């Protein structure tokens, strides 16, 4: 799983906060994002967290599979764990910690990648104040092929920004590598307005991109070299991110 570099203290929200409840024990307390999944045998709901834990609770049984939820939870060894079947085989079993959730979970907004579309052309684009590298899993199962972004922006009181992702460019495959460019567009309060800095999380569903390039081989793979472009406050030019890689089946 690809680790994120958390944003500065001004944002006030982190993808993962963890603390041990008791020195020398396996007990823990965390605030994190969990991808909500369903036990293939029993229908019980469990979560796969950004810290690599599998968790379940009575509160989670009302959550919808396929969503991403942000919440705080804790676990002690006395609470034990519950077996969860993750695949079709009876041997595909993991153990999910029986956690207690504190406070009200927040569902993370999930958006699809806009394939073959260009972002809207505006004279004065809205700009990010900060944006983290995405947090994503190496496969398409653990987080449901979602890439999670944490970002900051400026907005007037009571207003929020809308973020969309556009697959704007790709190049021909070279040595089983394909270069992909994705434009991150944020629409909100224009510069020069009296605003405050806000932060949020968004989950980008990358399954359409995977489906577009994935082959049927069981032995070979291809690499998608993905670069994001976006406008940042303080810069008049669009910013290029580092390159991230997605591995898909070869042809």
C-alpha positions as CSV (number, residue, x, y, z in Angstrom):
1,X,0.0,0.0,0.0
2,X,1.3,3.4,-0.9
3,X,1.9,5.6,2.1
4,X,0.8,9.3,2.2
5,X,2.6,12.3,3.4
6,X,0.0,14.1,5.6
7,X,-0.7,17.7,5.0
8,X,0.3,20.5,7.3
9,X,-1.4,21.3,10.6
10,X,-3.7,23.9,9.0
11,X,-5.8,21.2,7.4
12,X,-7.1,19.7,10.7
13,X,-7.9,16.3,9.2
14,X,-5.5,13.4,8.7
15,X,-6.0,10.1,6.9
16,X,-4.5,8.1,9.8
17,X,-4.0,8.9,13.4
18,X,-2.9,6.0,15.6
19,X,-2.1,5.5,19.3
20,X,-1.5,2.6,21.5
21,X,-3.9,2.3,24.4
22,X,-1.7,0.2,26.7
23,X,2.1,-0.1,26.7
24,X,3.3,-3.5,25.6
25,X,-0.1,-4.7,24.3
26,X,-1.6,-5.0,20.9
27,X,-4.4,-2.6,21.8
28,X,-4.9,0.4,19.6
29,X,-7.0,3.5,18.9
30,X,-7.1,5.0,15.4
31,X,-8.8,7.6,13.3
32,X,-8.7,6.4,9.7
33,X,-10.5,5.6,6.5
34,X,-12.0,2.2,6.0
35,X,-13.2,0.6,2.8
36,X,-16.5,-1.2,3.6
37,X,-16.8,-4.8,2.4
38,X,-19.1,-7.7,2.8
39,X,-18.3,-11.3,4.1
40,X,-18.9,-13.6,1.1
41,X,-20.4,-16.3,3.3
42,X,-22.3,-14.6,6.1
43,X,-23.1,-11.1,4.7
44,X,-21.4,-9.5,7.7
45,X,-19.9,-6.1,7.1
46,X,-16.3,-5.4,7.8
47,X,-13.7,-2.7,6.9
48,X,-10.2,-2.6,5.4
49,X,-8.3,0.3,6.8
50,X,-5.5,2.5,5.6
51,X,-3.3,1.1,8.3
52,X,-3.8,-2.4,6.9
53,X,-6.2,-3.6,9.6
54,X,-9.4,-5.6,9.2
55,X,-12.1,-4.4,11.5
56,X,-15.8,-5.0,12.2
57,X,-18.4,-3.9,14.7
58,X,-22.1,-3.8,15.3
59,X,-22.2,-0.1,14.2
60,X,-20.6,-1.1,10.8
61,X,-23.4,-3.5,9.9
62,X,-25.5,-0.5,8.7
63,X,-22.8,0.8,6.4
64,X,-23.0,0.2,2.6
65,X,-20.5,-2.1,1.0
66,X,-18.3,-0.3,-1.5
67,X,-18.3,3.0,0.4
68,X,-15.3,4.6,2.2
69,X,-15.9,5.8,5.8
70,X,-13.8,8.1,8.0
71,X,-14.1,7.4,11.7
72,X,-12.3,6.8,15.0
73,X,-12.3,3.3,16.5
74,X,-10.5,1.4,19.2
75,X,-9.7,-2.3,20.0
76,X,-8.5,-4.2,23.0
77,X,-7.4,-7.8,23.0
78,X,-10.3,-8.8,25.3
79,X,-12.8,-7.9,22.5
80,X,-11.3,-10.6,20.2
81,X,-11.9,-10.9,16.5
82,X,-14.4,-12.4,14.0
83,X,-13.5,-14.7,11.0
84,X,-14.4,-13.1,7.7
85,X,-14.4,-14.9,4.3
86,X,-12.9,-12.6,1.6
87,X,-13.2,-14.9,-1.4
88,X,-15.1,-17.8,-2.9
89,X,-13.0,-20.5,-1.2
90,X,-13.5,-21.6,2.4
91,X,-9.8,-21.0,2.9
92,X,-10.1,-17.3,2.0
93,X,-10.5,-16.3,5.7
94,X,-9.0,-13.4,7.7
95,X,-9.8,-12.2,11.2
96,X,-11.4,-8.8,11.7
97,X,-10.9,-7.1,15.1
98,X,-14.1,-6.4,16.9
99,X,-13.7,-2.6,17.4
100,X,-15.8,0.1,19.1
101,X,-16.5,3.2,17.0
102,X,-16.4,6.6,18.6
103,X,-18.5,9.5,17.3
104,X,-20.3,9.7,14.0
105,X,-18.7,8.1,10.9
106,X,-18.3,10.4,7.8
107,X,-18.8,8.8,4.3
108,X,-16.0,9.9,1.9
109,X,-17.2,11.4,-1.4
110,X,-16.4,9.0,-4.2
111,X,-16.2,10.2,-7.9
112,X,-15.5,8.4,-11.1
113,X,-12.8,9.4,-13.5
114,X,-14.1,11.4,-16.4
115,X,-12.8,9.4,-19.4
116,X,-12.0,11.2,-22.6
117,X,-13.2,14.6,-21.4
118,X,-11.5,17.9,-21.0
119,X,-11.9,20.0,-17.9
120,X,-13.9,23.3,-18.3
121,X,-11.9,26.3,-19.6
122,X,-12.2,29.2,-17.2
123,X,-10.4,32.6,-17.3
124,X,-9.5,32.4,-13.6
125,X,-9.2,28.8,-12.3
126,X,-9.8,27.9,-8.7
127,X,-6.6,26.7,-7.1
128,X,-5.7,24.2,-4.4
129,X,-4.0,25.5,-1.2
130,X,-2.4,22.1,-0.7
131,X,-2.9,18.5,-1.9
132,X,-1.4,15.3,-0.7
133,X,-0.1,12.4,-2.8
134,X,-2.8,9.8,-3.2
135,X,-3.2,6.9,-0.8
136,X,-4.0,3.7,-2.7
137,X,-3.5,0.0,-2.7
138,X,-1.4,-2.0,-5.0
139,X,-4.3,-4.1,-6.1
140,X,-7.9,-3.3,-7.1
141,X,-9.5,-5.2,-4.2
142,X,-8.3,-3.8,-0.9
143,X,-9.7,-0.2,-1.4
144,X,-12.1,-1.1,-4.3
145,X,-9.7,0.5,-6.8
146,X,-10.1,3.9,-5.1
147,X,-7.3,6.4,-4.7
148,X,-7.8,8.7,-1.7
149,X,-6.8,12.4,-1.9
150,X,-6.6,14.9,1.0
151,X,-6.6,18.5,0.0
152,X,-7.1,22.1,1.2
153,X,-8.8,25.0,-0.5
154,X,-10.2,28.4,0.2
155,X,-14.0,29.1,0.4
156,X,-16.5,31.4,1.9
157,X,-18.4,30.4,5.0
158,X,-21.0,27.7,4.2
159,X,-19.5,27.0,0.8
160,X,-17.5,24.0,-0.4
161,X,-15.6,23.1,-3.5
162,X,-16.3,20.5,-6.2
163,X,-13.4,18.4,-7.3
164,X,-13.4,16.3,-10.5
165,X,-10.8,14.2,-12.3
166,X,-10.4,14.2,-16.1
167,X,-8.4,11.5,-18.1
168,X,-7.1,14.0,-20.6
169,X,-4.1,12.3,-22.2
170,X,-2.2,9.1,-22.8
171,X,0.6,7.9,-24.9
172,X,1.3,4.7,-26.8
173,X,2.7,1.8,-24.8
174,X,6.5,1.5,-24.7
175,X,8.1,-1.6,-23.1
176,X,4.7,-2.4,-21.5
177,X,4.4,1.1,-20.0
178,X,1.7,3.6,-20.8
179,X,1.8,7.2,-19.7
180,X,-1.4,8.7,-18.4
181,X,-2.3,12.3,-17.6
182,X,-5.2,13.1,-15.2
183,X,-6.3,16.7,-14.7
184,X,-7.7,17.5,-11.2
185,X,-10.2,20.4,-11.5
186,X,-11.5,22.2,-8.4
187,X,-14.4,24.6,-8.7
188,X,-15.1,27.0,-5.8
189,X,-14.6,30.6,-4.6
190,X,-12.5,32.8,-7.0
191,X,-9.3,34.3,-5.7
192,X,-9.6,37.7,-4.1
193,X,-12.7,36.8,-2.1
194,X,-12.7,36.9,1.7
195,X,-12.3,33.2,2.6
196,X,-11.0,30.7,5.1
197,X,-9.0,27.6,4.4
198,X,-10.9,24.3,4.5
199,X,-9.8,20.7,4.0
200,X,-11.5,17.6,2.7
201,X,-11.0,14.0,1.5
202,X,-12.1,12.6,-1.9
203,X,-11.9,9.1,-3.3
204,X,-11.3,8.6,-7.0
205,X,-12.6,5.4,-8.5
206,X,-9.9,4.2,-10.9
207,X,-11.7,1.1,-12.1
208,X,-12.7,2.6,-15.5
209,X,-9.0,3.4,-16.2
210,X,-8.0,-0.1,-15.3
211,X,-10.7,-1.6,-17.5
212,X,-9.6,0.5,-20.4
213,X,-6.0,-0.8,-20.4
214,X,-6.2,-4.2,-18.7
215,X,-5.6,-7.3,-20.9
216,X,-6.4,-10.9,-20.2
217,X,-2.9,-12.4,-19.6
218,X,-2.4,-14.4,-16.4
219,X,1.4,-14.1,-16.6
220,X,2.4,-10.7,-18.0
221,X,1.6,-7.2,-16.8
222,X,1.6,-3.6,-18.0
223,X,2.4,-0.5,-16.0
224,X,0.3,2.7,-16.2
225,X,2.5,5.7,-15.4
226,X,0.0,8.2,-14.0
227,X,0.7,11.9,-13.6
228,X,-1.8,14.4,-12.1
229,X,-2.0,18.1,-13.1
230,X,-3.7,20.8,-11.1
231,X,-3.5,24.5,-10.2
232,X,-1.9,25.6,-6.9
233,X,-2.2,28.9,-5.1
234,X,0.8,31.0,-5.6
235,X,1.6,29.6,-9.1
236,X,0.3,30.9,-12.4
237,X,1.2,27.6,-14.2
238,X,-0.4,24.2,-13.8
239,X,1.6,21.9,-11.5
240,X,2.7,18.4,-12.4
241,X,2.7,15.7,-9.7
242,X,5.2,12.9,-9.4
243,X,4.5,9.8,-11.4
244,X,2.4,7.0,-9.7
245,X,2.2,3.5,-11.1
246,X,-0.8,1.1,-11.5
247,X,-0.1,-2.5,-12.5
248,X,-2.7,-4.1,-14.8
249,X,-2.8,-7.4,-16.6
250,X,-0.9,-7.6,-19.9
251,X,-2.4,-8.5,-23.3
